[in-house]
Amino acid sequence: MTTEAQAETRGFETEAKQLLHLMIHSLYSNKEIFLRELISNASDAADKLRFAALSKPELLENDSELKVQIDFDGENNTITISDNGIGMNRDEVIANLGTIAKSGTAQFLESLTGDQQKDSQLIGQFGVGFYSAFIVADEVEVLTRKAGDTAEQASHWKSKGESEYTIESAEKAERGTTVTLHLKADEKEFAESFRLRSIVKRYADHLSIPVMMEKQDFGQAEDDEENKDKEETAVEYEAVNAAKALWTRSRSEVEDDEYKEFYKHVSHDFEDPLDWSHNRVEGKLEYTSLLYVPGRAPFDLWNRDAARGLKLYVQRVFIMDDAEQFLPLYLRFMKGVVDSNDISLNVSREILQKDPAVDSMRSALTKRALDMLSKLRKNDKEKYNSFWEQFGQVLKEGPAEDFTNREKVTKLLQFTTTNSTTEAQDQSLDEYIERMQENQDKIYYLVADSLKAAQNSPHLEIFRKKGIEVVLMTDRIDEWLMGHLTEYEGKQFQDVSRGELDLGKLEDEEEKEQQEESEKALEGLTERIKNSLSDRVNEVRLTHRLTDSAACLAIDEGAMGAQMRKIMEASGQAVPETKPHFEINPEHPLVARLDKEQDEERFGDLVEILFGQASLADGGQLDDPGEFSARLNKVLLQLQ
């Protein structure tokens, strides 16, 4: 029953309209997920009521048997999904059904291509939820009353999934939510018992809440002349699913497909996970965990303030959706459930932060998650490479944030190297160490803006000549990462673009003698160049790291690199001023030509051109591109 006086027509939020259109047109090949999503929402509503009732038992209203009920009407072509969970008030209906208050929405919509198959996969990353109802329905109605409200405080929501919806006050005797789908003419298959039961068994067997459907028993009425031809129908409901929380079952009882479907329930993803780990701990602490590694990154992965964490249950009672206290921030992509016997039922986020049991569980769960990734890399490198492509940059936050597990995390890192045959980051530091030369005692690396820039860097020239492998780091986070990594497996890290190059035992005595002779012979040249460049450089010196290039730039060991400077400048932060070292190659013909140049004006032009080239090769920008071009043209004309 509705009250017309309070009816209101409202427009969908723009993003909601776009998503609705995509639901209807992109997910045609996987229509049955609508039922999984609606049952999942009903299960969440039951979980939230169970938790709220811990402090307010009156919310149960003498109806403590929480359940989901599915009815269908083949004649009218409708499906109805009802629950007696927490329900919604009017404001919550508008917030949950009229808008998409989800981080990453804008980025998600910008990523859409118009290709239905590709967009379908993107929607899987974003999550579908309630809007999936419009895949099979041309109109959806929601009647809902929040637990604790009166029957007259219910709300009735209705929409055809286009540009608007209506909401009006209504009456509802029982708390909870009823969703009625008016199926499209060509979706009659879903208003049928066997079809619905098979979907429920597939998608909801792992839920702890029963999903009820009608069963019919036909009995003969009393044997009298008047009623002997009448048939009396007795209506009963039965649970279609197993109604036992999946994580409480033994691993040997659970099929892989069940684990995959439960992942989709907890993550609201409809792609399979890459891997999972189901574990029960007994002893001083007792808890069960089920952790998943997703197959694809969500759109809000880089929002460090976005909701994250595991679903927390205490003694099978749902407590909260995003309990971030059980895993560190760099593992925010992990999904799953933790169910503890050692935490108070009346727990809050603030209490969790102070509970020593939580600290112990966090430590153990972090190690389990890292062990999962280690085993995945060892047993299925292809899957791990897929994981790394999606989540590698997030994992790189680990060495700085988790000192205890720094070695474990570092072992999981992957990079491209000068030995790589593809552009994929698929080489570990352990593999690099295995290939190190006999007298090599350092892990050499180079940070650059892109792989192409790294591969063409003049800093690699001497390493190529000597066959020394260099790790190429091209992610935005890499320079920051290396600020927290000084060594691995007893090997010091060495940035090949910092400081004076020292190859240690990889250089022979003859090379060192030649270097010393060159330095003495060109002392005057370095002084002339320094005077020409004035205060733009810290020092001018000869280098033996170059074999093909005439010059390059190097920075001090502790100075901020170009990658970090760009990140800080882009975020509006002040960047400390640093001056590079200008290094010249004594064996290069241009340097020899420069040493013989007597015309000071032309000498200055040549120095500026070499300095500009070195800046560009280092990924920098010219202070005055126009002046650089004019100098270059001037020198070129003098060659005529």
C-alpha positions as semicolon CSV with decimal commas, in nm:
position;residue;x (nm);y (nm);z (nm)
1;M;0,000;0,000;0,000
2;T;0,144;0,339;-0,100
3;T;0,063;0,698;-0,017
4;E;0,042;0,906;-0,336
5;A;0,079;1,238;-0,151
6;Q;0,441;1,162;-0,079
7;A;0,533;1,023;-0,422
8;E;0,837;1,184;-0,585
9;T;0,997;1,141;-0,926
10;R;1,373;1,186;-0,931
11;G;1,639;1,163;-1,203
12;F;1,921;0,912;-1,178
13;E;2,269;1,049;-1,116
14;T;2,451;1,078;-1,453
15;E;2,692;0,795;-1,371
16;A;2,403;0,570;-1,269
17;K;2,233;0,629;-1,605
18;Q;2,550;0,538;-1,792
19;L;2,598;0,223;-1,586
20;L;2,236;0,118;-1,633
21;H;2,275;0,150;-2,009
22;L;2,589;-0,064;-1,996
23;M;2,420;-0,329;-1,781
24;I;2,143;-0,370;-2,032
25;H;2,364;-0,377;-2,341
26;S;2,698;-0,529;-2,234
27;L;2,615;-0,820;-2,001
28;Y;2,376;-1,005;-2,227
29;S;2,602;-1,314;-2,229
30;N;2,598;-1,355;-1,849
31;K;2,242;-1,261;-1,757
32;E;2,198;-1,491;-1,460
33;I;2,441;-1,292;-1,246
34;F;2,148;-1,063;-1,158
35;L;2,023;-1,327;-0,915
36;R;2,365;-1,373;-0,757
37;E;2,393;-0,997;-0,700
38;L;2,046;-0,958;-0,550
39;I;2,089;-1,259;-0,322
40;S;2,431;-1,126;-0,219
41;N;2,274;-0,790;-0,129
42;A;2,007;-0,969;0,074
43;S;2,274;-1,172;0,255
44;D;2,465;-0,853;0,338
45;A;2,143;-0,699;0,475
46;A;2,096;-1,002;0,702
47;D;2,458;-0,979;0,821
48;K;2,415;-0,610;0,907
49;L;2,097;-0,676;1,103
50;R;2,260;-0,959;1,296
51;F;2,541;-0,724;1,399
52;A;2,309;-0,433;1,486
53;A;2,095;-0,667;1,699
54;L;2,391;-0,741;1,927
55;S;2,339;-0,402;2,090
56;K;1,970;-0,359;2,000
57;P;1,802;-0,703;2,013
58;E;1,461;-0,536;1,969
59;L;1,548;-0,483;1,600
60;L;1,480;-0,853;1,540
61;E;1,108;-0,792;1,614
62;N;1,054;-1,152;1,729
63;D;1,176;-1,273;1,389
64;S;1,533;-1,398;1,438
65;E;1,536;-1,657;1,159
66;L;1,708;-1,457;0,888
67;K;1,651;-1,574;0,533
68;V;1,609;-1,486;0,166
69;Q;1,293;-1,590;-0,014
70;I;1,248;-1,620;-0,390
71;D;0,903;-1,634;-0,551
72;F;0,809;-1,632;-0,917
73;D;0,492;-1,590;-1,119
74;G;0,510;-1,742;-1,464
75;E;0,174;-1,600;-1,563
76;N;0,269;-1,240;-1,481
77;N;0,636;-1,293;-1,569
78;T;0,780;-1,169;-1,237
79;I;1,046;-1,274;-0,987
80;T;1,044;-1,151;-0,627
81;I;1,347;-1,165;-0,396
82;S;1,264;-1,086;-0,033
83;D;1,476;-1,070;0,281
84;N;1,412;-0,990;0,646
85;G;1,743;-0,812;0,693
86;I;1,827;-0,457;0,801
87;G;1,613;-0,283;0,536
88;M;1,643;0,082;0,426
89;N;1,481;0,412;0,510
90;R;1,389;0,670;0,245
91;D;1,726;0,848;0,247
92;E;1,913;0,520;0,219
93;V;1,698;0,411;-0,075
94;I;1,784;0,733;-0,261
95;A;2,154;0,701;-0,172
96;N;2,182;0,331;-0,261
97;L;1,951;0,301;-0,561
98;G;1,967;0,646;-0,720
99;T;2,339;0,719;-0,712
100;I;2,671;0,538;-0,739
101;A;2,872;0,669;-0,446
102;K;3,174;0,460;-0,533
103;S;3,533;0,572;-0,567
104;G;3,678;0,520;-0,912
105;T;3,344;0,579;-1,090
106;A;3,477;0,858;-1,310
107;Q;3,789;0,663;-1,405
108;F;3,574;0,358;-1,477
109;L;3,347;0,550;-1,714
110;E;3,644;0,712;-1,890
111;S;3,787;0,364;-1,957
112;L;3,484;0,244;-2,152
113;T;3,550;0,171;-2,516
114;G;3,208;0,112;-2,669
115;D;3,309;-0,248;-2,741
116;Q;3,049;-0,460;-2,562
117;Q;3,282;-0,750;-2,487
118;K;3,560;-0,531;-2,348
119;D;3,317;-0,313;-2,152
120;S;3,162;-0,625;-2,002
121;Q;3,503;-0,713;-1,853
122;L;3,542;-0,357;-1,720
123;I;3,203;-0,376;-1,551
124;G;3,328;-0,691;-1,379
125;Q;3,615;-0,489;-1,233
126;F;3,380;-0,220;-1,111
127;G;3,113;-0,447;-0,964
128;V;2,750;-0,459;-1,070
129;G;2,524;-0,488;-0,763
130;F;2,159;-0,390;-0,769
131;Y;2,166;-0,247;-1,121
132;S;2,218;-0,595;-1,264
133;A;1,842;-0,646;-1,218
134;F;1,786;-0,445;-1,536
135;I;1,974;-0,704;-1,741
136;V;1,656;-0,917;-1,740
137;A;1,385;-0,677;-1,619
138;D;1,223;-0,383;-1,794
139;E;1,087;-0,258;-1,460
140;V;1,203;-0,310;-1,102
141;E;1,017;-0,234;-0,779
142;V;1,165;-0,220;-0,430
143;L;0,954;-0,220;-0,113
144;T;1,164;-0,177;0,199
145;R;1,137;-0,094;0,569
146;K;1,431;-0,041;0,799
147;A;1,447;-0,250;1,116
148;G;1,320;-0,038;1,405
149;D;1,092;0,179;1,190
150;T;0,713;0,151;1,197
151;A;0,510;-0,019;0,924
152;E;0,407;0,323;0,788
153;Q;0,771;0,433;0,743
154;A;0,839;0,197;0,454
155;S;0,943;0,319;0,107
156;H;0,839;0,206;-0,239
157;W;1,092;0,262;-0,523
158;K;1,016;0,192;-0,889
159;S;1,207;0,241;-1,214
160;K;1,223;0,122;-1,572
161;G;1,599;0,169;-1,576
162;E;1,597;0,473;-1,797
163;S;1,649;0,832;-1,682
164;E;1,440;0,847;-1,365
165;Y;1,275;0,661;-1,079
166;T;0,987;0,725;-0,840
167;I;0,992;0,691;-0,464
168;E;0,693;0,716;-0,232
169;S;0,597;0,632;0,123
170;A;0,441;0,293;0,178
171;E;0,334;0,043;0,441
172;K;0,518;-0,281;0,508
173;A;0,433;-0,503;0,804
174;E;0,771;-0,677;0,819
175;R;1,118;-0,526;0,818
176;G;1,352;-0,593;0,526
177;T;1,346;-0,553;0,151
178;T;1,140;-0,701;-0,132
179;V;1,268;-0,660;-0,489
180;T;1,021;-0,742;-0,768
181;L;1,151;-0,783;-1,123
182;H;0,904;-0,745;-1,410
183;L;1,087;-0,956;-1,661
184;K;1,135;-0,862;-2,023
185;A;0,920;-1,057;-2,267
186;D;1,218;-1,264;-2,386
187;E;1,339;-1,349;-2,033
188;K;1,052;-1,580;-1,931
189;E;1,301;-1,862;-1,869
190;F;1,385;-1,707;-1,532
191;A;1,026;-1,728;-1,402
192;E;1,059;-2,104;-1,369
193;S;1,140;-2,315;-1,065
194;F;1,413;-2,543;-1,201
195;R;1,600;-2,254;-1,365
196;L;1,597;-2,044;-1,048
197;R;1,697;-2,336;-0,826
198;S;1,995;-2,423;-1,045
199;I;2,117;-2,061;-1,031
200;V;2,075;-2,047;-0,653
201;K;2,267;-2,373;-0,607
202;R;2,546;-2,240;-0,826
203;Y;2,578;-1,893;-0,678
204;A;2,450;-1,913;-0,320
205;D;2,545;-2,252;-0,179
206;H;2,829;-2,093;0,020
207;L;2,612;-1,838;0,203
208;S;2,530;-1,895;0,568
209;I;2,177;-1,761;0,521
210;P;1,913;-1,996;0,372
211;V;1,763;-1,911;0,034
212;M;1,406;-2,035;0,043
213;M;1,184;-2,135;-0,248
214;E;0,833;-2,274;-0,255
215;K;0,766;-2,644;-0,268
216;Q;0,420;-2,778;-0,323
217;D;0,255;-3,088;-0,169
218;F;-0,074;-3,205;-0,304
219;G;-0,305;-3,383;-0,062
220;Q;-0,650;-3,527;-0,112
221;A;-0,930;-3,351;0,073
222;E;-1,178;-3,540;0,292
223;D;-1,351;-3,823;0,112
224;D;-1,701;-3,691;0,088
225;E;-1,923;-3,653;-0,210
226;E;-1,912;-3,274;-0,214
227;N;-1,530;-3,233;-0,205
228;K;-1,403;-3,554;-0,357
229;D;-1,292;-3,384;-0,684
230;K;-1,129;-3,085;-0,510
231;E;-0,756;-3,064;-0,464
232;E;-0,615;-2,880;-0,168
233;T;-0,274;-2,722;-0,208
234;A;-0,047;-2,685;0,097
235;V;0,234;-2,431;0,042
236;E;0,568;-2,478;0,216
237;Y;0,914;-2,333;0,165
238;E;1,246;-2,514;0,166
239;A;1,609;-2,405;0,165
240;V;1,757;-2,446;-0,183
241;N;2,118;-2,380;-0,083
242;A;2,338;-2,560;0,171
243;A;2,312;-2,254;0,403
244;K;2,646;-2,318;0,569
245;A;2,915;-2,050;0,557
246;L;3,182;-2,176;0,319
247;W;3,480;-2,079;0,535
248;T;3,344;-2,292;0,824
249;R;3,360;-2,606;0,612
250;S;3,665;-2,829;0,578
251;R;3,885;-2,760;0,274
252;S;3,833;-3,118;0,159
253;E;3,457;-3,055;0,138
254;V;3,478;-2,745;-0,080
255;E;3,506;-2,764;-0,457
256;D;3,713;-2,513;-0,656
257;D;3,399;-2,377;-0,821
258;E;3,252;-2,306;-0,478
259;Y;3,563;-2,112;-0,375
260;K;3,539;-1,910;-0,696
261;E;3,172;-1,827;-0,644
262;F;3,233;-1,724;-0,283
263;Y;3,507;-1,490;-0,405
264;K;3,257;-1,324;-0,636
265;H;3,023;-1,279;-0,340
266;V;3,280;-1,111;-0,113
267;S;3,442;-0,904;-0,389
268;H;3,142;-0,821;-0,612
269;D;3,365;-0,917;-0,904
270;F;3,250;-1,162;-1,166
271;E;3,591;-1,277;-1,281
272;D;3,757;-1,575;-1,113
273;P;4,034;-1,513;-0,859
274;L;4,393;-1,606;-0,943
275;D;4,444;-1,799;-0,621
276;W;4,312;-1,851;-0,269
277;S;4,418;-1,986;0,071
278;H;4,177;-2,137;0,325
279;N;4,325;-2,187;0,669
280;R;4,213;-2,262;1,025
281;V;4,436;-2,168;1,319
282;E;4,398;-2,335;1,658
283;G;4,594;-2,284;1,976
284;K;4,661;-1,961;2,160
285;L;4,452;-1,783;1,897
286;E;4,161;-1,942;1,712
287;Y;4,045;-1,804;1,380
288;T;3,966;-1,908;1,025
289;S;4,080;-1,713;0,721
290;L;4,001;-1,736;0,354
291;L;4,220;-1,507;0,143
292;Y;4,190;-1,441;-0,230
293;V;4,423;-1,291;-0,490
294;P;4,199;-1,114;-0,747
295;G;4,262;-1,149;-1,116
296;R;4,215;-0,782;-1,200
297;A;4,277;-0,453;-1,021
298;P;3,976;-0,244;-0,913
299;F;3,951;0,113;-1,035
300;D;4,014;0,262;-0,692
301;L;4,335;0,066;-0,630
302;W;4,547;0,382;-0,615
303;N;4,315;0,559;-0,376
304;R;4,490;0,474;-0,050
305;D;4,191;0,612;0,144
306;A;3,933;0,391;-0,028
307;A;3,752;0,122;0,170
308;R;3,963;-0,193;0,187
309;G;4,018;-0,498;0,401
310;L;3,864;-0,833;0,484
311;K;3,510;-0,919;0,586
312;L;3,528;-0,968;0,962
313;Y;3,315;-1,222;1,144
314;V;3,333;-1,300;1,514
315;Q;3,201;-1,644;1,609
316;R;3,015;-1,658;1,273
317;V;2,851;-1,319;1,335
318;F;2,922;-1,055;1,069
319;I;3,096;-0,749;1,219
320;M;3,218;-0,529;0,932
321;D;3,284;-0,529;0,558
322;D;3,620;-0,356;0,531
323;A;3,833;-0,448;0,833
324;E;4,162;-0,291;0,722
325;Q;4,343;-0,382;1,046
326;F;4,426;-0,737;0,936
327;L;4,649;-0,663;0,637
328;P;4,896;-0,381;0,561
329;L;4,811;-0,114;0,306
330;Y;5,037;-0,258;0,035
331;L;4,822;-0,576;0,039
332;R;4,498;-0,377;0,000
333;F;4,410;-0,573;-0,313
334;M;4,358;-0,895;-0,115
335;K;3,996;-1,003;-0,060
336;G;3,846;-1,253;0,177
337;V;3,706;-1,337;0,519
338;V;3,847;-1,372;0,869
339;D;3,636;-1,529;1,145
340;S;3,775;-1,507;1,499
341;N;3,682;-1,665;1,831
342;D;3,913;-1,433;2,026
343;I;3,766;-1,090;1,954
344;S;3,474;-0,937;2,140
345;L;3,140;-0,938;1,961
346;N;3,090;-0,574;2,061
347;V;3,391;-0,472;1,856
348;S;3,443;-0,143;1,673
349;R;3,717;-0,016;1,444
350;E;3,869;0,177;1,735
351;I;3,873;-0,131;1,960
352;L;4,028;-0,339;1,680
353;Q;4,322;-0,098;1,663
354;K;4,405;-0,163;2,030
355;D;4,344;-0,539;2,046
356;P;4,668;-0,745;2,079
357;A;4,489;-1,045;1,923
358;V;4,438;-0,837;1,609
359;D;4,812;-0,756;1,595
360;S;4,896;-1,127;1,610
361;M;4,640;-1,211;1,343
362;R;4,764;-0,927;1,122
363;S;5,120;-1,058;1,142
364;A;5,013;-1,414;1,060
365;L;4,774;-1,314;0,779
366;T;5,037;-1,090;0,620
367;K;5,286;-1,377;0,611
368;R;5,019;-1,609;0,472
369;A;4,934;-1,363;0,196
370;L;5,301;-1,324;0,103
371;D;5,349;-1,701;0,109
372;M;5,052;-1,736;-0,126
373;L;5,218;-1,501;-0,373
374;S;5,553;-1,676;-0,337
375;K;5,394;-2,016;-0,412
376;L;5,200;-1,871;-0,703
377;R;5,522;-1,737;-0,855
378;K;5,698;-2,070;-0,804
379;N;5,416;-2,293;-0,928
380;D;5,255;-2,085;-1,201
381;K;5,480;-1,811;-1,338
382;E;5,228;-1,715;-1,606
383;K;4,961;-1,647;-1,344
384;Y;5,208;-1,456;-1,130
385;N;5,306;-1,240;-1,426
386;S;4,938;-1,163;-1,472
387;F;4,915;-1,071;-1,103
388;W;5,226;-0,853;-1,131
389;E;5,088;-0,662;-1,426
390;Q;4,780;-0,572;-1,220
391;F;4,922;-0,526;-0,870
392;G;5,302;-0,505;-0,895
393;Q;5,326;-0,131;-0,831
394;V;5,117;-0,164;-0,514
395;L;5,338;-0,446;-0,386
396;K;5,637;-0,215;-0,436
397;E;5,504;-0,008;-0,146
398;G;5,585;-0,302;0,082
399;P;5,960;-0,271;0,150
400;A;5,914;0,083;0,284
401;E;5,600;0,009;0,487
402;D;5,676;-0,333;0,633
403;F;6,027;-0,365;0,773
404;T;5,953;-0,707;0,927
405;N;5,864;-0,861;0,590
406;R;6,094;-0,649;0,373
407;E;6,296;-0,949;0,253
408;K;5,981;-1,150;0,171
409;V;5,829;-0,864;-0,028
410;T;6,154;-0,783;-0,209
411;K;6,181;-1,146;-0,319
412;L;5,843;-1,103;-0,493
413;L;5,940;-0,793;-0,692
414;Q;5,982;-0,818;-1,068
415;F;6,156;-0,591;-1,318
416;T;6,277;-0,568;-1,674
417;T;6,655;-0,592;-1,723
418;T;6,901;-0,533;-2,004
419;N;6,888;-0,911;-2,061
420;S;6,508;-0,917;-2,104
421;T;6,375;-1,034;-2,438
422;T;6,027;-0,878;-2,383
423;E;5,898;-0,558;-2,228
424;A;5,727;-0,750;-1,947
425;Q;5,848;-0,704;-1,591
426;D;5,913;-1,072;-1,528
427;Q;6,264;-1,093;-1,378
428;S;6,318;-1,128;-1,002
429;L;6,622;-1,008;-0,811
430;D;6,707;-1,371;-0,729
431;E;6,724;-1,447;-1,101
432;Y;6,942;-1,139;-1,154
433;I;7,182;-1,251;-0,879
434;E;7,208;-1,598;-1,032
435;R;7,333;-1,438;-1,356
436;M;7,578;-1,195;-1,194
437;Q;7,938;-1,204;-1,314
438;E;8,198;-1,379;-1,102
439;N;8,352;-1,068;-0,947
440;Q;8,031;-0,862;-0,938
441;D;7,934;-0,756;-0,586
442;K;7,654;-0,505;-0,658
443;I;7,307;-0,506;-0,809
444;Y;7,319;-0,236;-1,075
445;Y;6,997;-0,055;-1,165
446;L;6,872;0,246;-1,358
447;V;6,554;0,449;-1,297
448;A;6,391;0,611;-1,601
449;D;6,054;0,748;-1,716
450;S;5,996;0,471;-1,969
451;L;6,149;0,146;-2,083
452;K;6,258;0,302;-2,411
453;A;6,432;0,586;-2,226
454;A;6,604;0,336;-1,998
455;Q;6,720;0,112;-2,281
456;N;6,868;0,409;-2,469
457;S;7,031;0,572;-2,167
458;P;7,402;0,655;-2,213
459;H;7,459;0,531;-1,857
460;L;7,426;0,173;-1,985
461;E;7,703;0,193;-2,242
462;I;7,993;0,060;-2,034
463;F;7,766;-0,212;-1,893
464;R;7,676;-0,332;-2,240
465;K;8,042;-0,331;-2,339
466;K;8,132;-0,550;-2,039
467;G;7,819;-0,766;-2,054
468;I;7,701;-0,659;-1,709
469;E;7,324;-0,690;-1,659
470;V;7,138;-0,383;-1,527
471;V;6,789;-0,377;-1,373
472;L;6,567;-0,125;-1,553
473;M;6,311;0,048;-1,331
474;T;6,039;0,245;-1,508
475;D;5,740;0,260;-1,270
476;R;5,657;0,592;-1,106
477;I;5,714;0,440;-0,764
478;D;6,061;0,296;-0,836
479;E;6,284;0,581;-0,722
480;W;6,085;0,604;-0,398
481;L;6,117;0,226;-0,357
482;M;6,494;0,234;-0,399
483;G;6,517;0,503;-0,134
484;H;6,418;0,228;0,110
485;L;6,617;-0,062;-0,036
486;T;6,991;-0,054;0,017
487;E;7,077;-0,423;-0,021
488;Y;6,930;-0,764;-0,097
489;E;7,084;-1,102;-0,018
490;G;7,403;-0,929;0,091
491;K;7,437;-0,739;-0,239
492;Q;7,437;-0,359;-0,235
493;F;7,218;-0,172;-0,484
494;Q;7,396;0,075;-0,712
495;D;7,218;0,334;-0,926
496;V;7,430;0,359;-1,242
497;S;7,333;0,725;-1,289
498;R;7,452;0,837;-0,946
499;G;7,797;0,927;-0,821
500;E;8,123;0,836;-0,993
501;L;8,114;0,498;-1,156
502;D;8,311;0,233;-0,970
503;L;8,294;-0,117;-1,116
504;G;8,533;-0,250;-0,855
505;K;8,683;-0,584;-0,953
506;L;8,504;-0,570;-1,289
507;E;8,765;-0,315;-1,405
508;D;9,122;-0,426;-1,480
509;E;9,440;-0,237;-1,388
510;E;9,514;-0,137;-1,746
511;E;9,177;0,041;-1,773
512;K;9,240;0,229;-1,450
513;E;9,582;0,348;-1,571
514;Q;9,430;0,473;-1,898
515;Q;9,165;0,664;-1,703
516;E;9,426;0,835;-1,487
517;E;9,627;0,937;-1,794
518;S;9,315;1,081;-1,962
519;E;9,228;1,283;-1,653
520;K;9,572;1,444;-1,645
521;A;9,570;1,518;-2,017
522;L;9,228;1,688;-2,011
523;E;9,245;1,879;-1,683
524;G;9,241;2,209;-1,867
525;L;8,936;2,111;-2,076
526;T;8,720;2,027;-1,775
527;E;8,809;2,364;-1,622
528;R;8,713;2,550;-1,943
529;I;8,378;2,366;-1,961
530;K;8,305;2,443;-1,596
531;N;8,367;2,813;-1,656
532;S;8,142;2,805;-1,963
533;L;7,849;2,637;-1,784
534;S;7,902;2,853;-1,477
535;D;7,675;2,762;-1,183
536;R;7,444;2,524;-1,375
537;V;7,656;2,220;-1,288
538;N;7,807;2,096;-0,967
539;E;8,120;1,962;-1,131
540;V;8,265;1,877;-1,472
541;R;8,462;1,553;-1,484
542;L;8,580;1,281;-1,715
543;T;8,392;0,955;-1,716
544;H;8,459;0,606;-1,842
545;R;8,096;0,492;-1,821
546;L;8,042;0,613;-2,182
547;T;8,151;0,431;-2,497
548;D;7,932;0,588;-2,770
549;S;7,801;0,915;-2,625
550;A;8,008;1,229;-2,582
551;A;7,860;1,336;-2,247
552;C;7,604;1,256;-1,981
553;L;7,467;1,391;-1,653
554;A;7,508;1,225;-1,316
555;I;7,373;1,315;-0,971
556;D;7,505;1,274;-0,619
557;E;7,425;0,955;-0,428
558;G;7,182;1,126;-0,193
559;A;7,026;1,370;-0,441
560;M;6,665;1,355;-0,561
561;G;6,636;1,191;-0,902
562;A;6,445;1,321;-1,204
563;Q;6,153;1,079;-1,155
564;M;6,088;1,187;-0,797
565;R;6,129;1,555;-0,886
566;K;5,857;1,526;-1,152
567;I;5,618;1,352;-0,912
568;M;5,669;1,617;-0,644
569;E;5,638;1,905;-0,891
570;A;5,317;1,755;-1,035
571;S;5,168;1,739;-0,683
572;G;5,261;2,103;-0,617
573;Q;5,532;2,030;-0,361
574;A;5,851;2,230;-0,328
575;V;6,150;2,057;-0,486
576;P;6,503;2,119;-0,354
577;E;6,742;2,264;-0,609
578;T;7,015;2,027;-0,720
579;K;7,290;2,061;-0,976
580;P;7,407;1,767;-1,188
581;H;7,761;1,657;-1,258
582;F;7,849;1,700;-1,626
583;E;8,057;1,403;-1,738
584;I;8,245;1,390;-2,068
585;N;8,385;1,094;-2,257
586;P;8,760;1,146;-2,318
587;E;8,759;0,892;-2,603
588;H;8,487;1,066;-2,805
589;P;8,588;1,264;-3,121
590;L;8,363;1,556;-3,024
591;V;8,542;1,592;-2,691
592;A;8,878;1,584;-2,871
593;R;8,745;1,849;-3,112
594;L;8,629;2,058;-2,817
595;D;8,971;2,040;-2,654
596;K;9,133;2,186;-2,967
597;E;8,878;2,465;-3,017
598;Q;9,043;2,807;-2,984
599;D;8,740;3,024;-3,069
600;E;8,577;3,085;-2,730
601;E;8,236;3,172;-2,881
602;R;8,224;2,848;-3,079
603;F;8,361;2,659;-2,777
604;G;8,067;2,794;-2,575
605;D;7,818;2,689;-2,844
606;L;7,958;2,335;-2,857
607;V;7,950;2,301;-2,477
608;E;7,587;2,418;-2,467
609;I;7,491;2,168;-2,737
610;L;7,662;1,878;-2,556
611;F;7,502;1,983;-2,226
612;G;7,159;2,006;-2,389
613;Q;7,197;1,663;-2,549
614;A;7,299;1,514;-2,215
615;S;6,994;1,672;-2,046
616;L;6,759;1,528;-2,309
617;A;6,918;1,182;-2,289
618;D;6,866;1,192;-1,912
619;G;6,492;1,252;-1,957
620;G;6,514;1,620;-1,870
621;Q;6,389;1,930;-2,046
622;L;6,579;2,220;-2,201
623;D;6,556;2,552;-2,020
624;D;6,537;2,735;-2,355
625;P;6,464;2,504;-2,652
626;G;6,467;2,796;-2,895
627;E;6,814;2,905;-2,795
628;F;6,937;2,544;-2,816
629;S;6,803;2,511;-3,171
630;A;6,961;2,840;-3,273
631;R;7,303;2,733;-3,140
632;L;7,274;2,394;-3,314
633;N;7,183;2,556;-3,648
634;K;7,467;2,804;-3,610
635;V;7,723;2,525;-3,560
636;L;7,580;2,322;-3,846
637;L;7,609;2,618;-4,083
638;Q;7,974;2,660;-3,985
639;L;8,042;2,310;-4,118
640;Q;7,976;2,424;-4,475
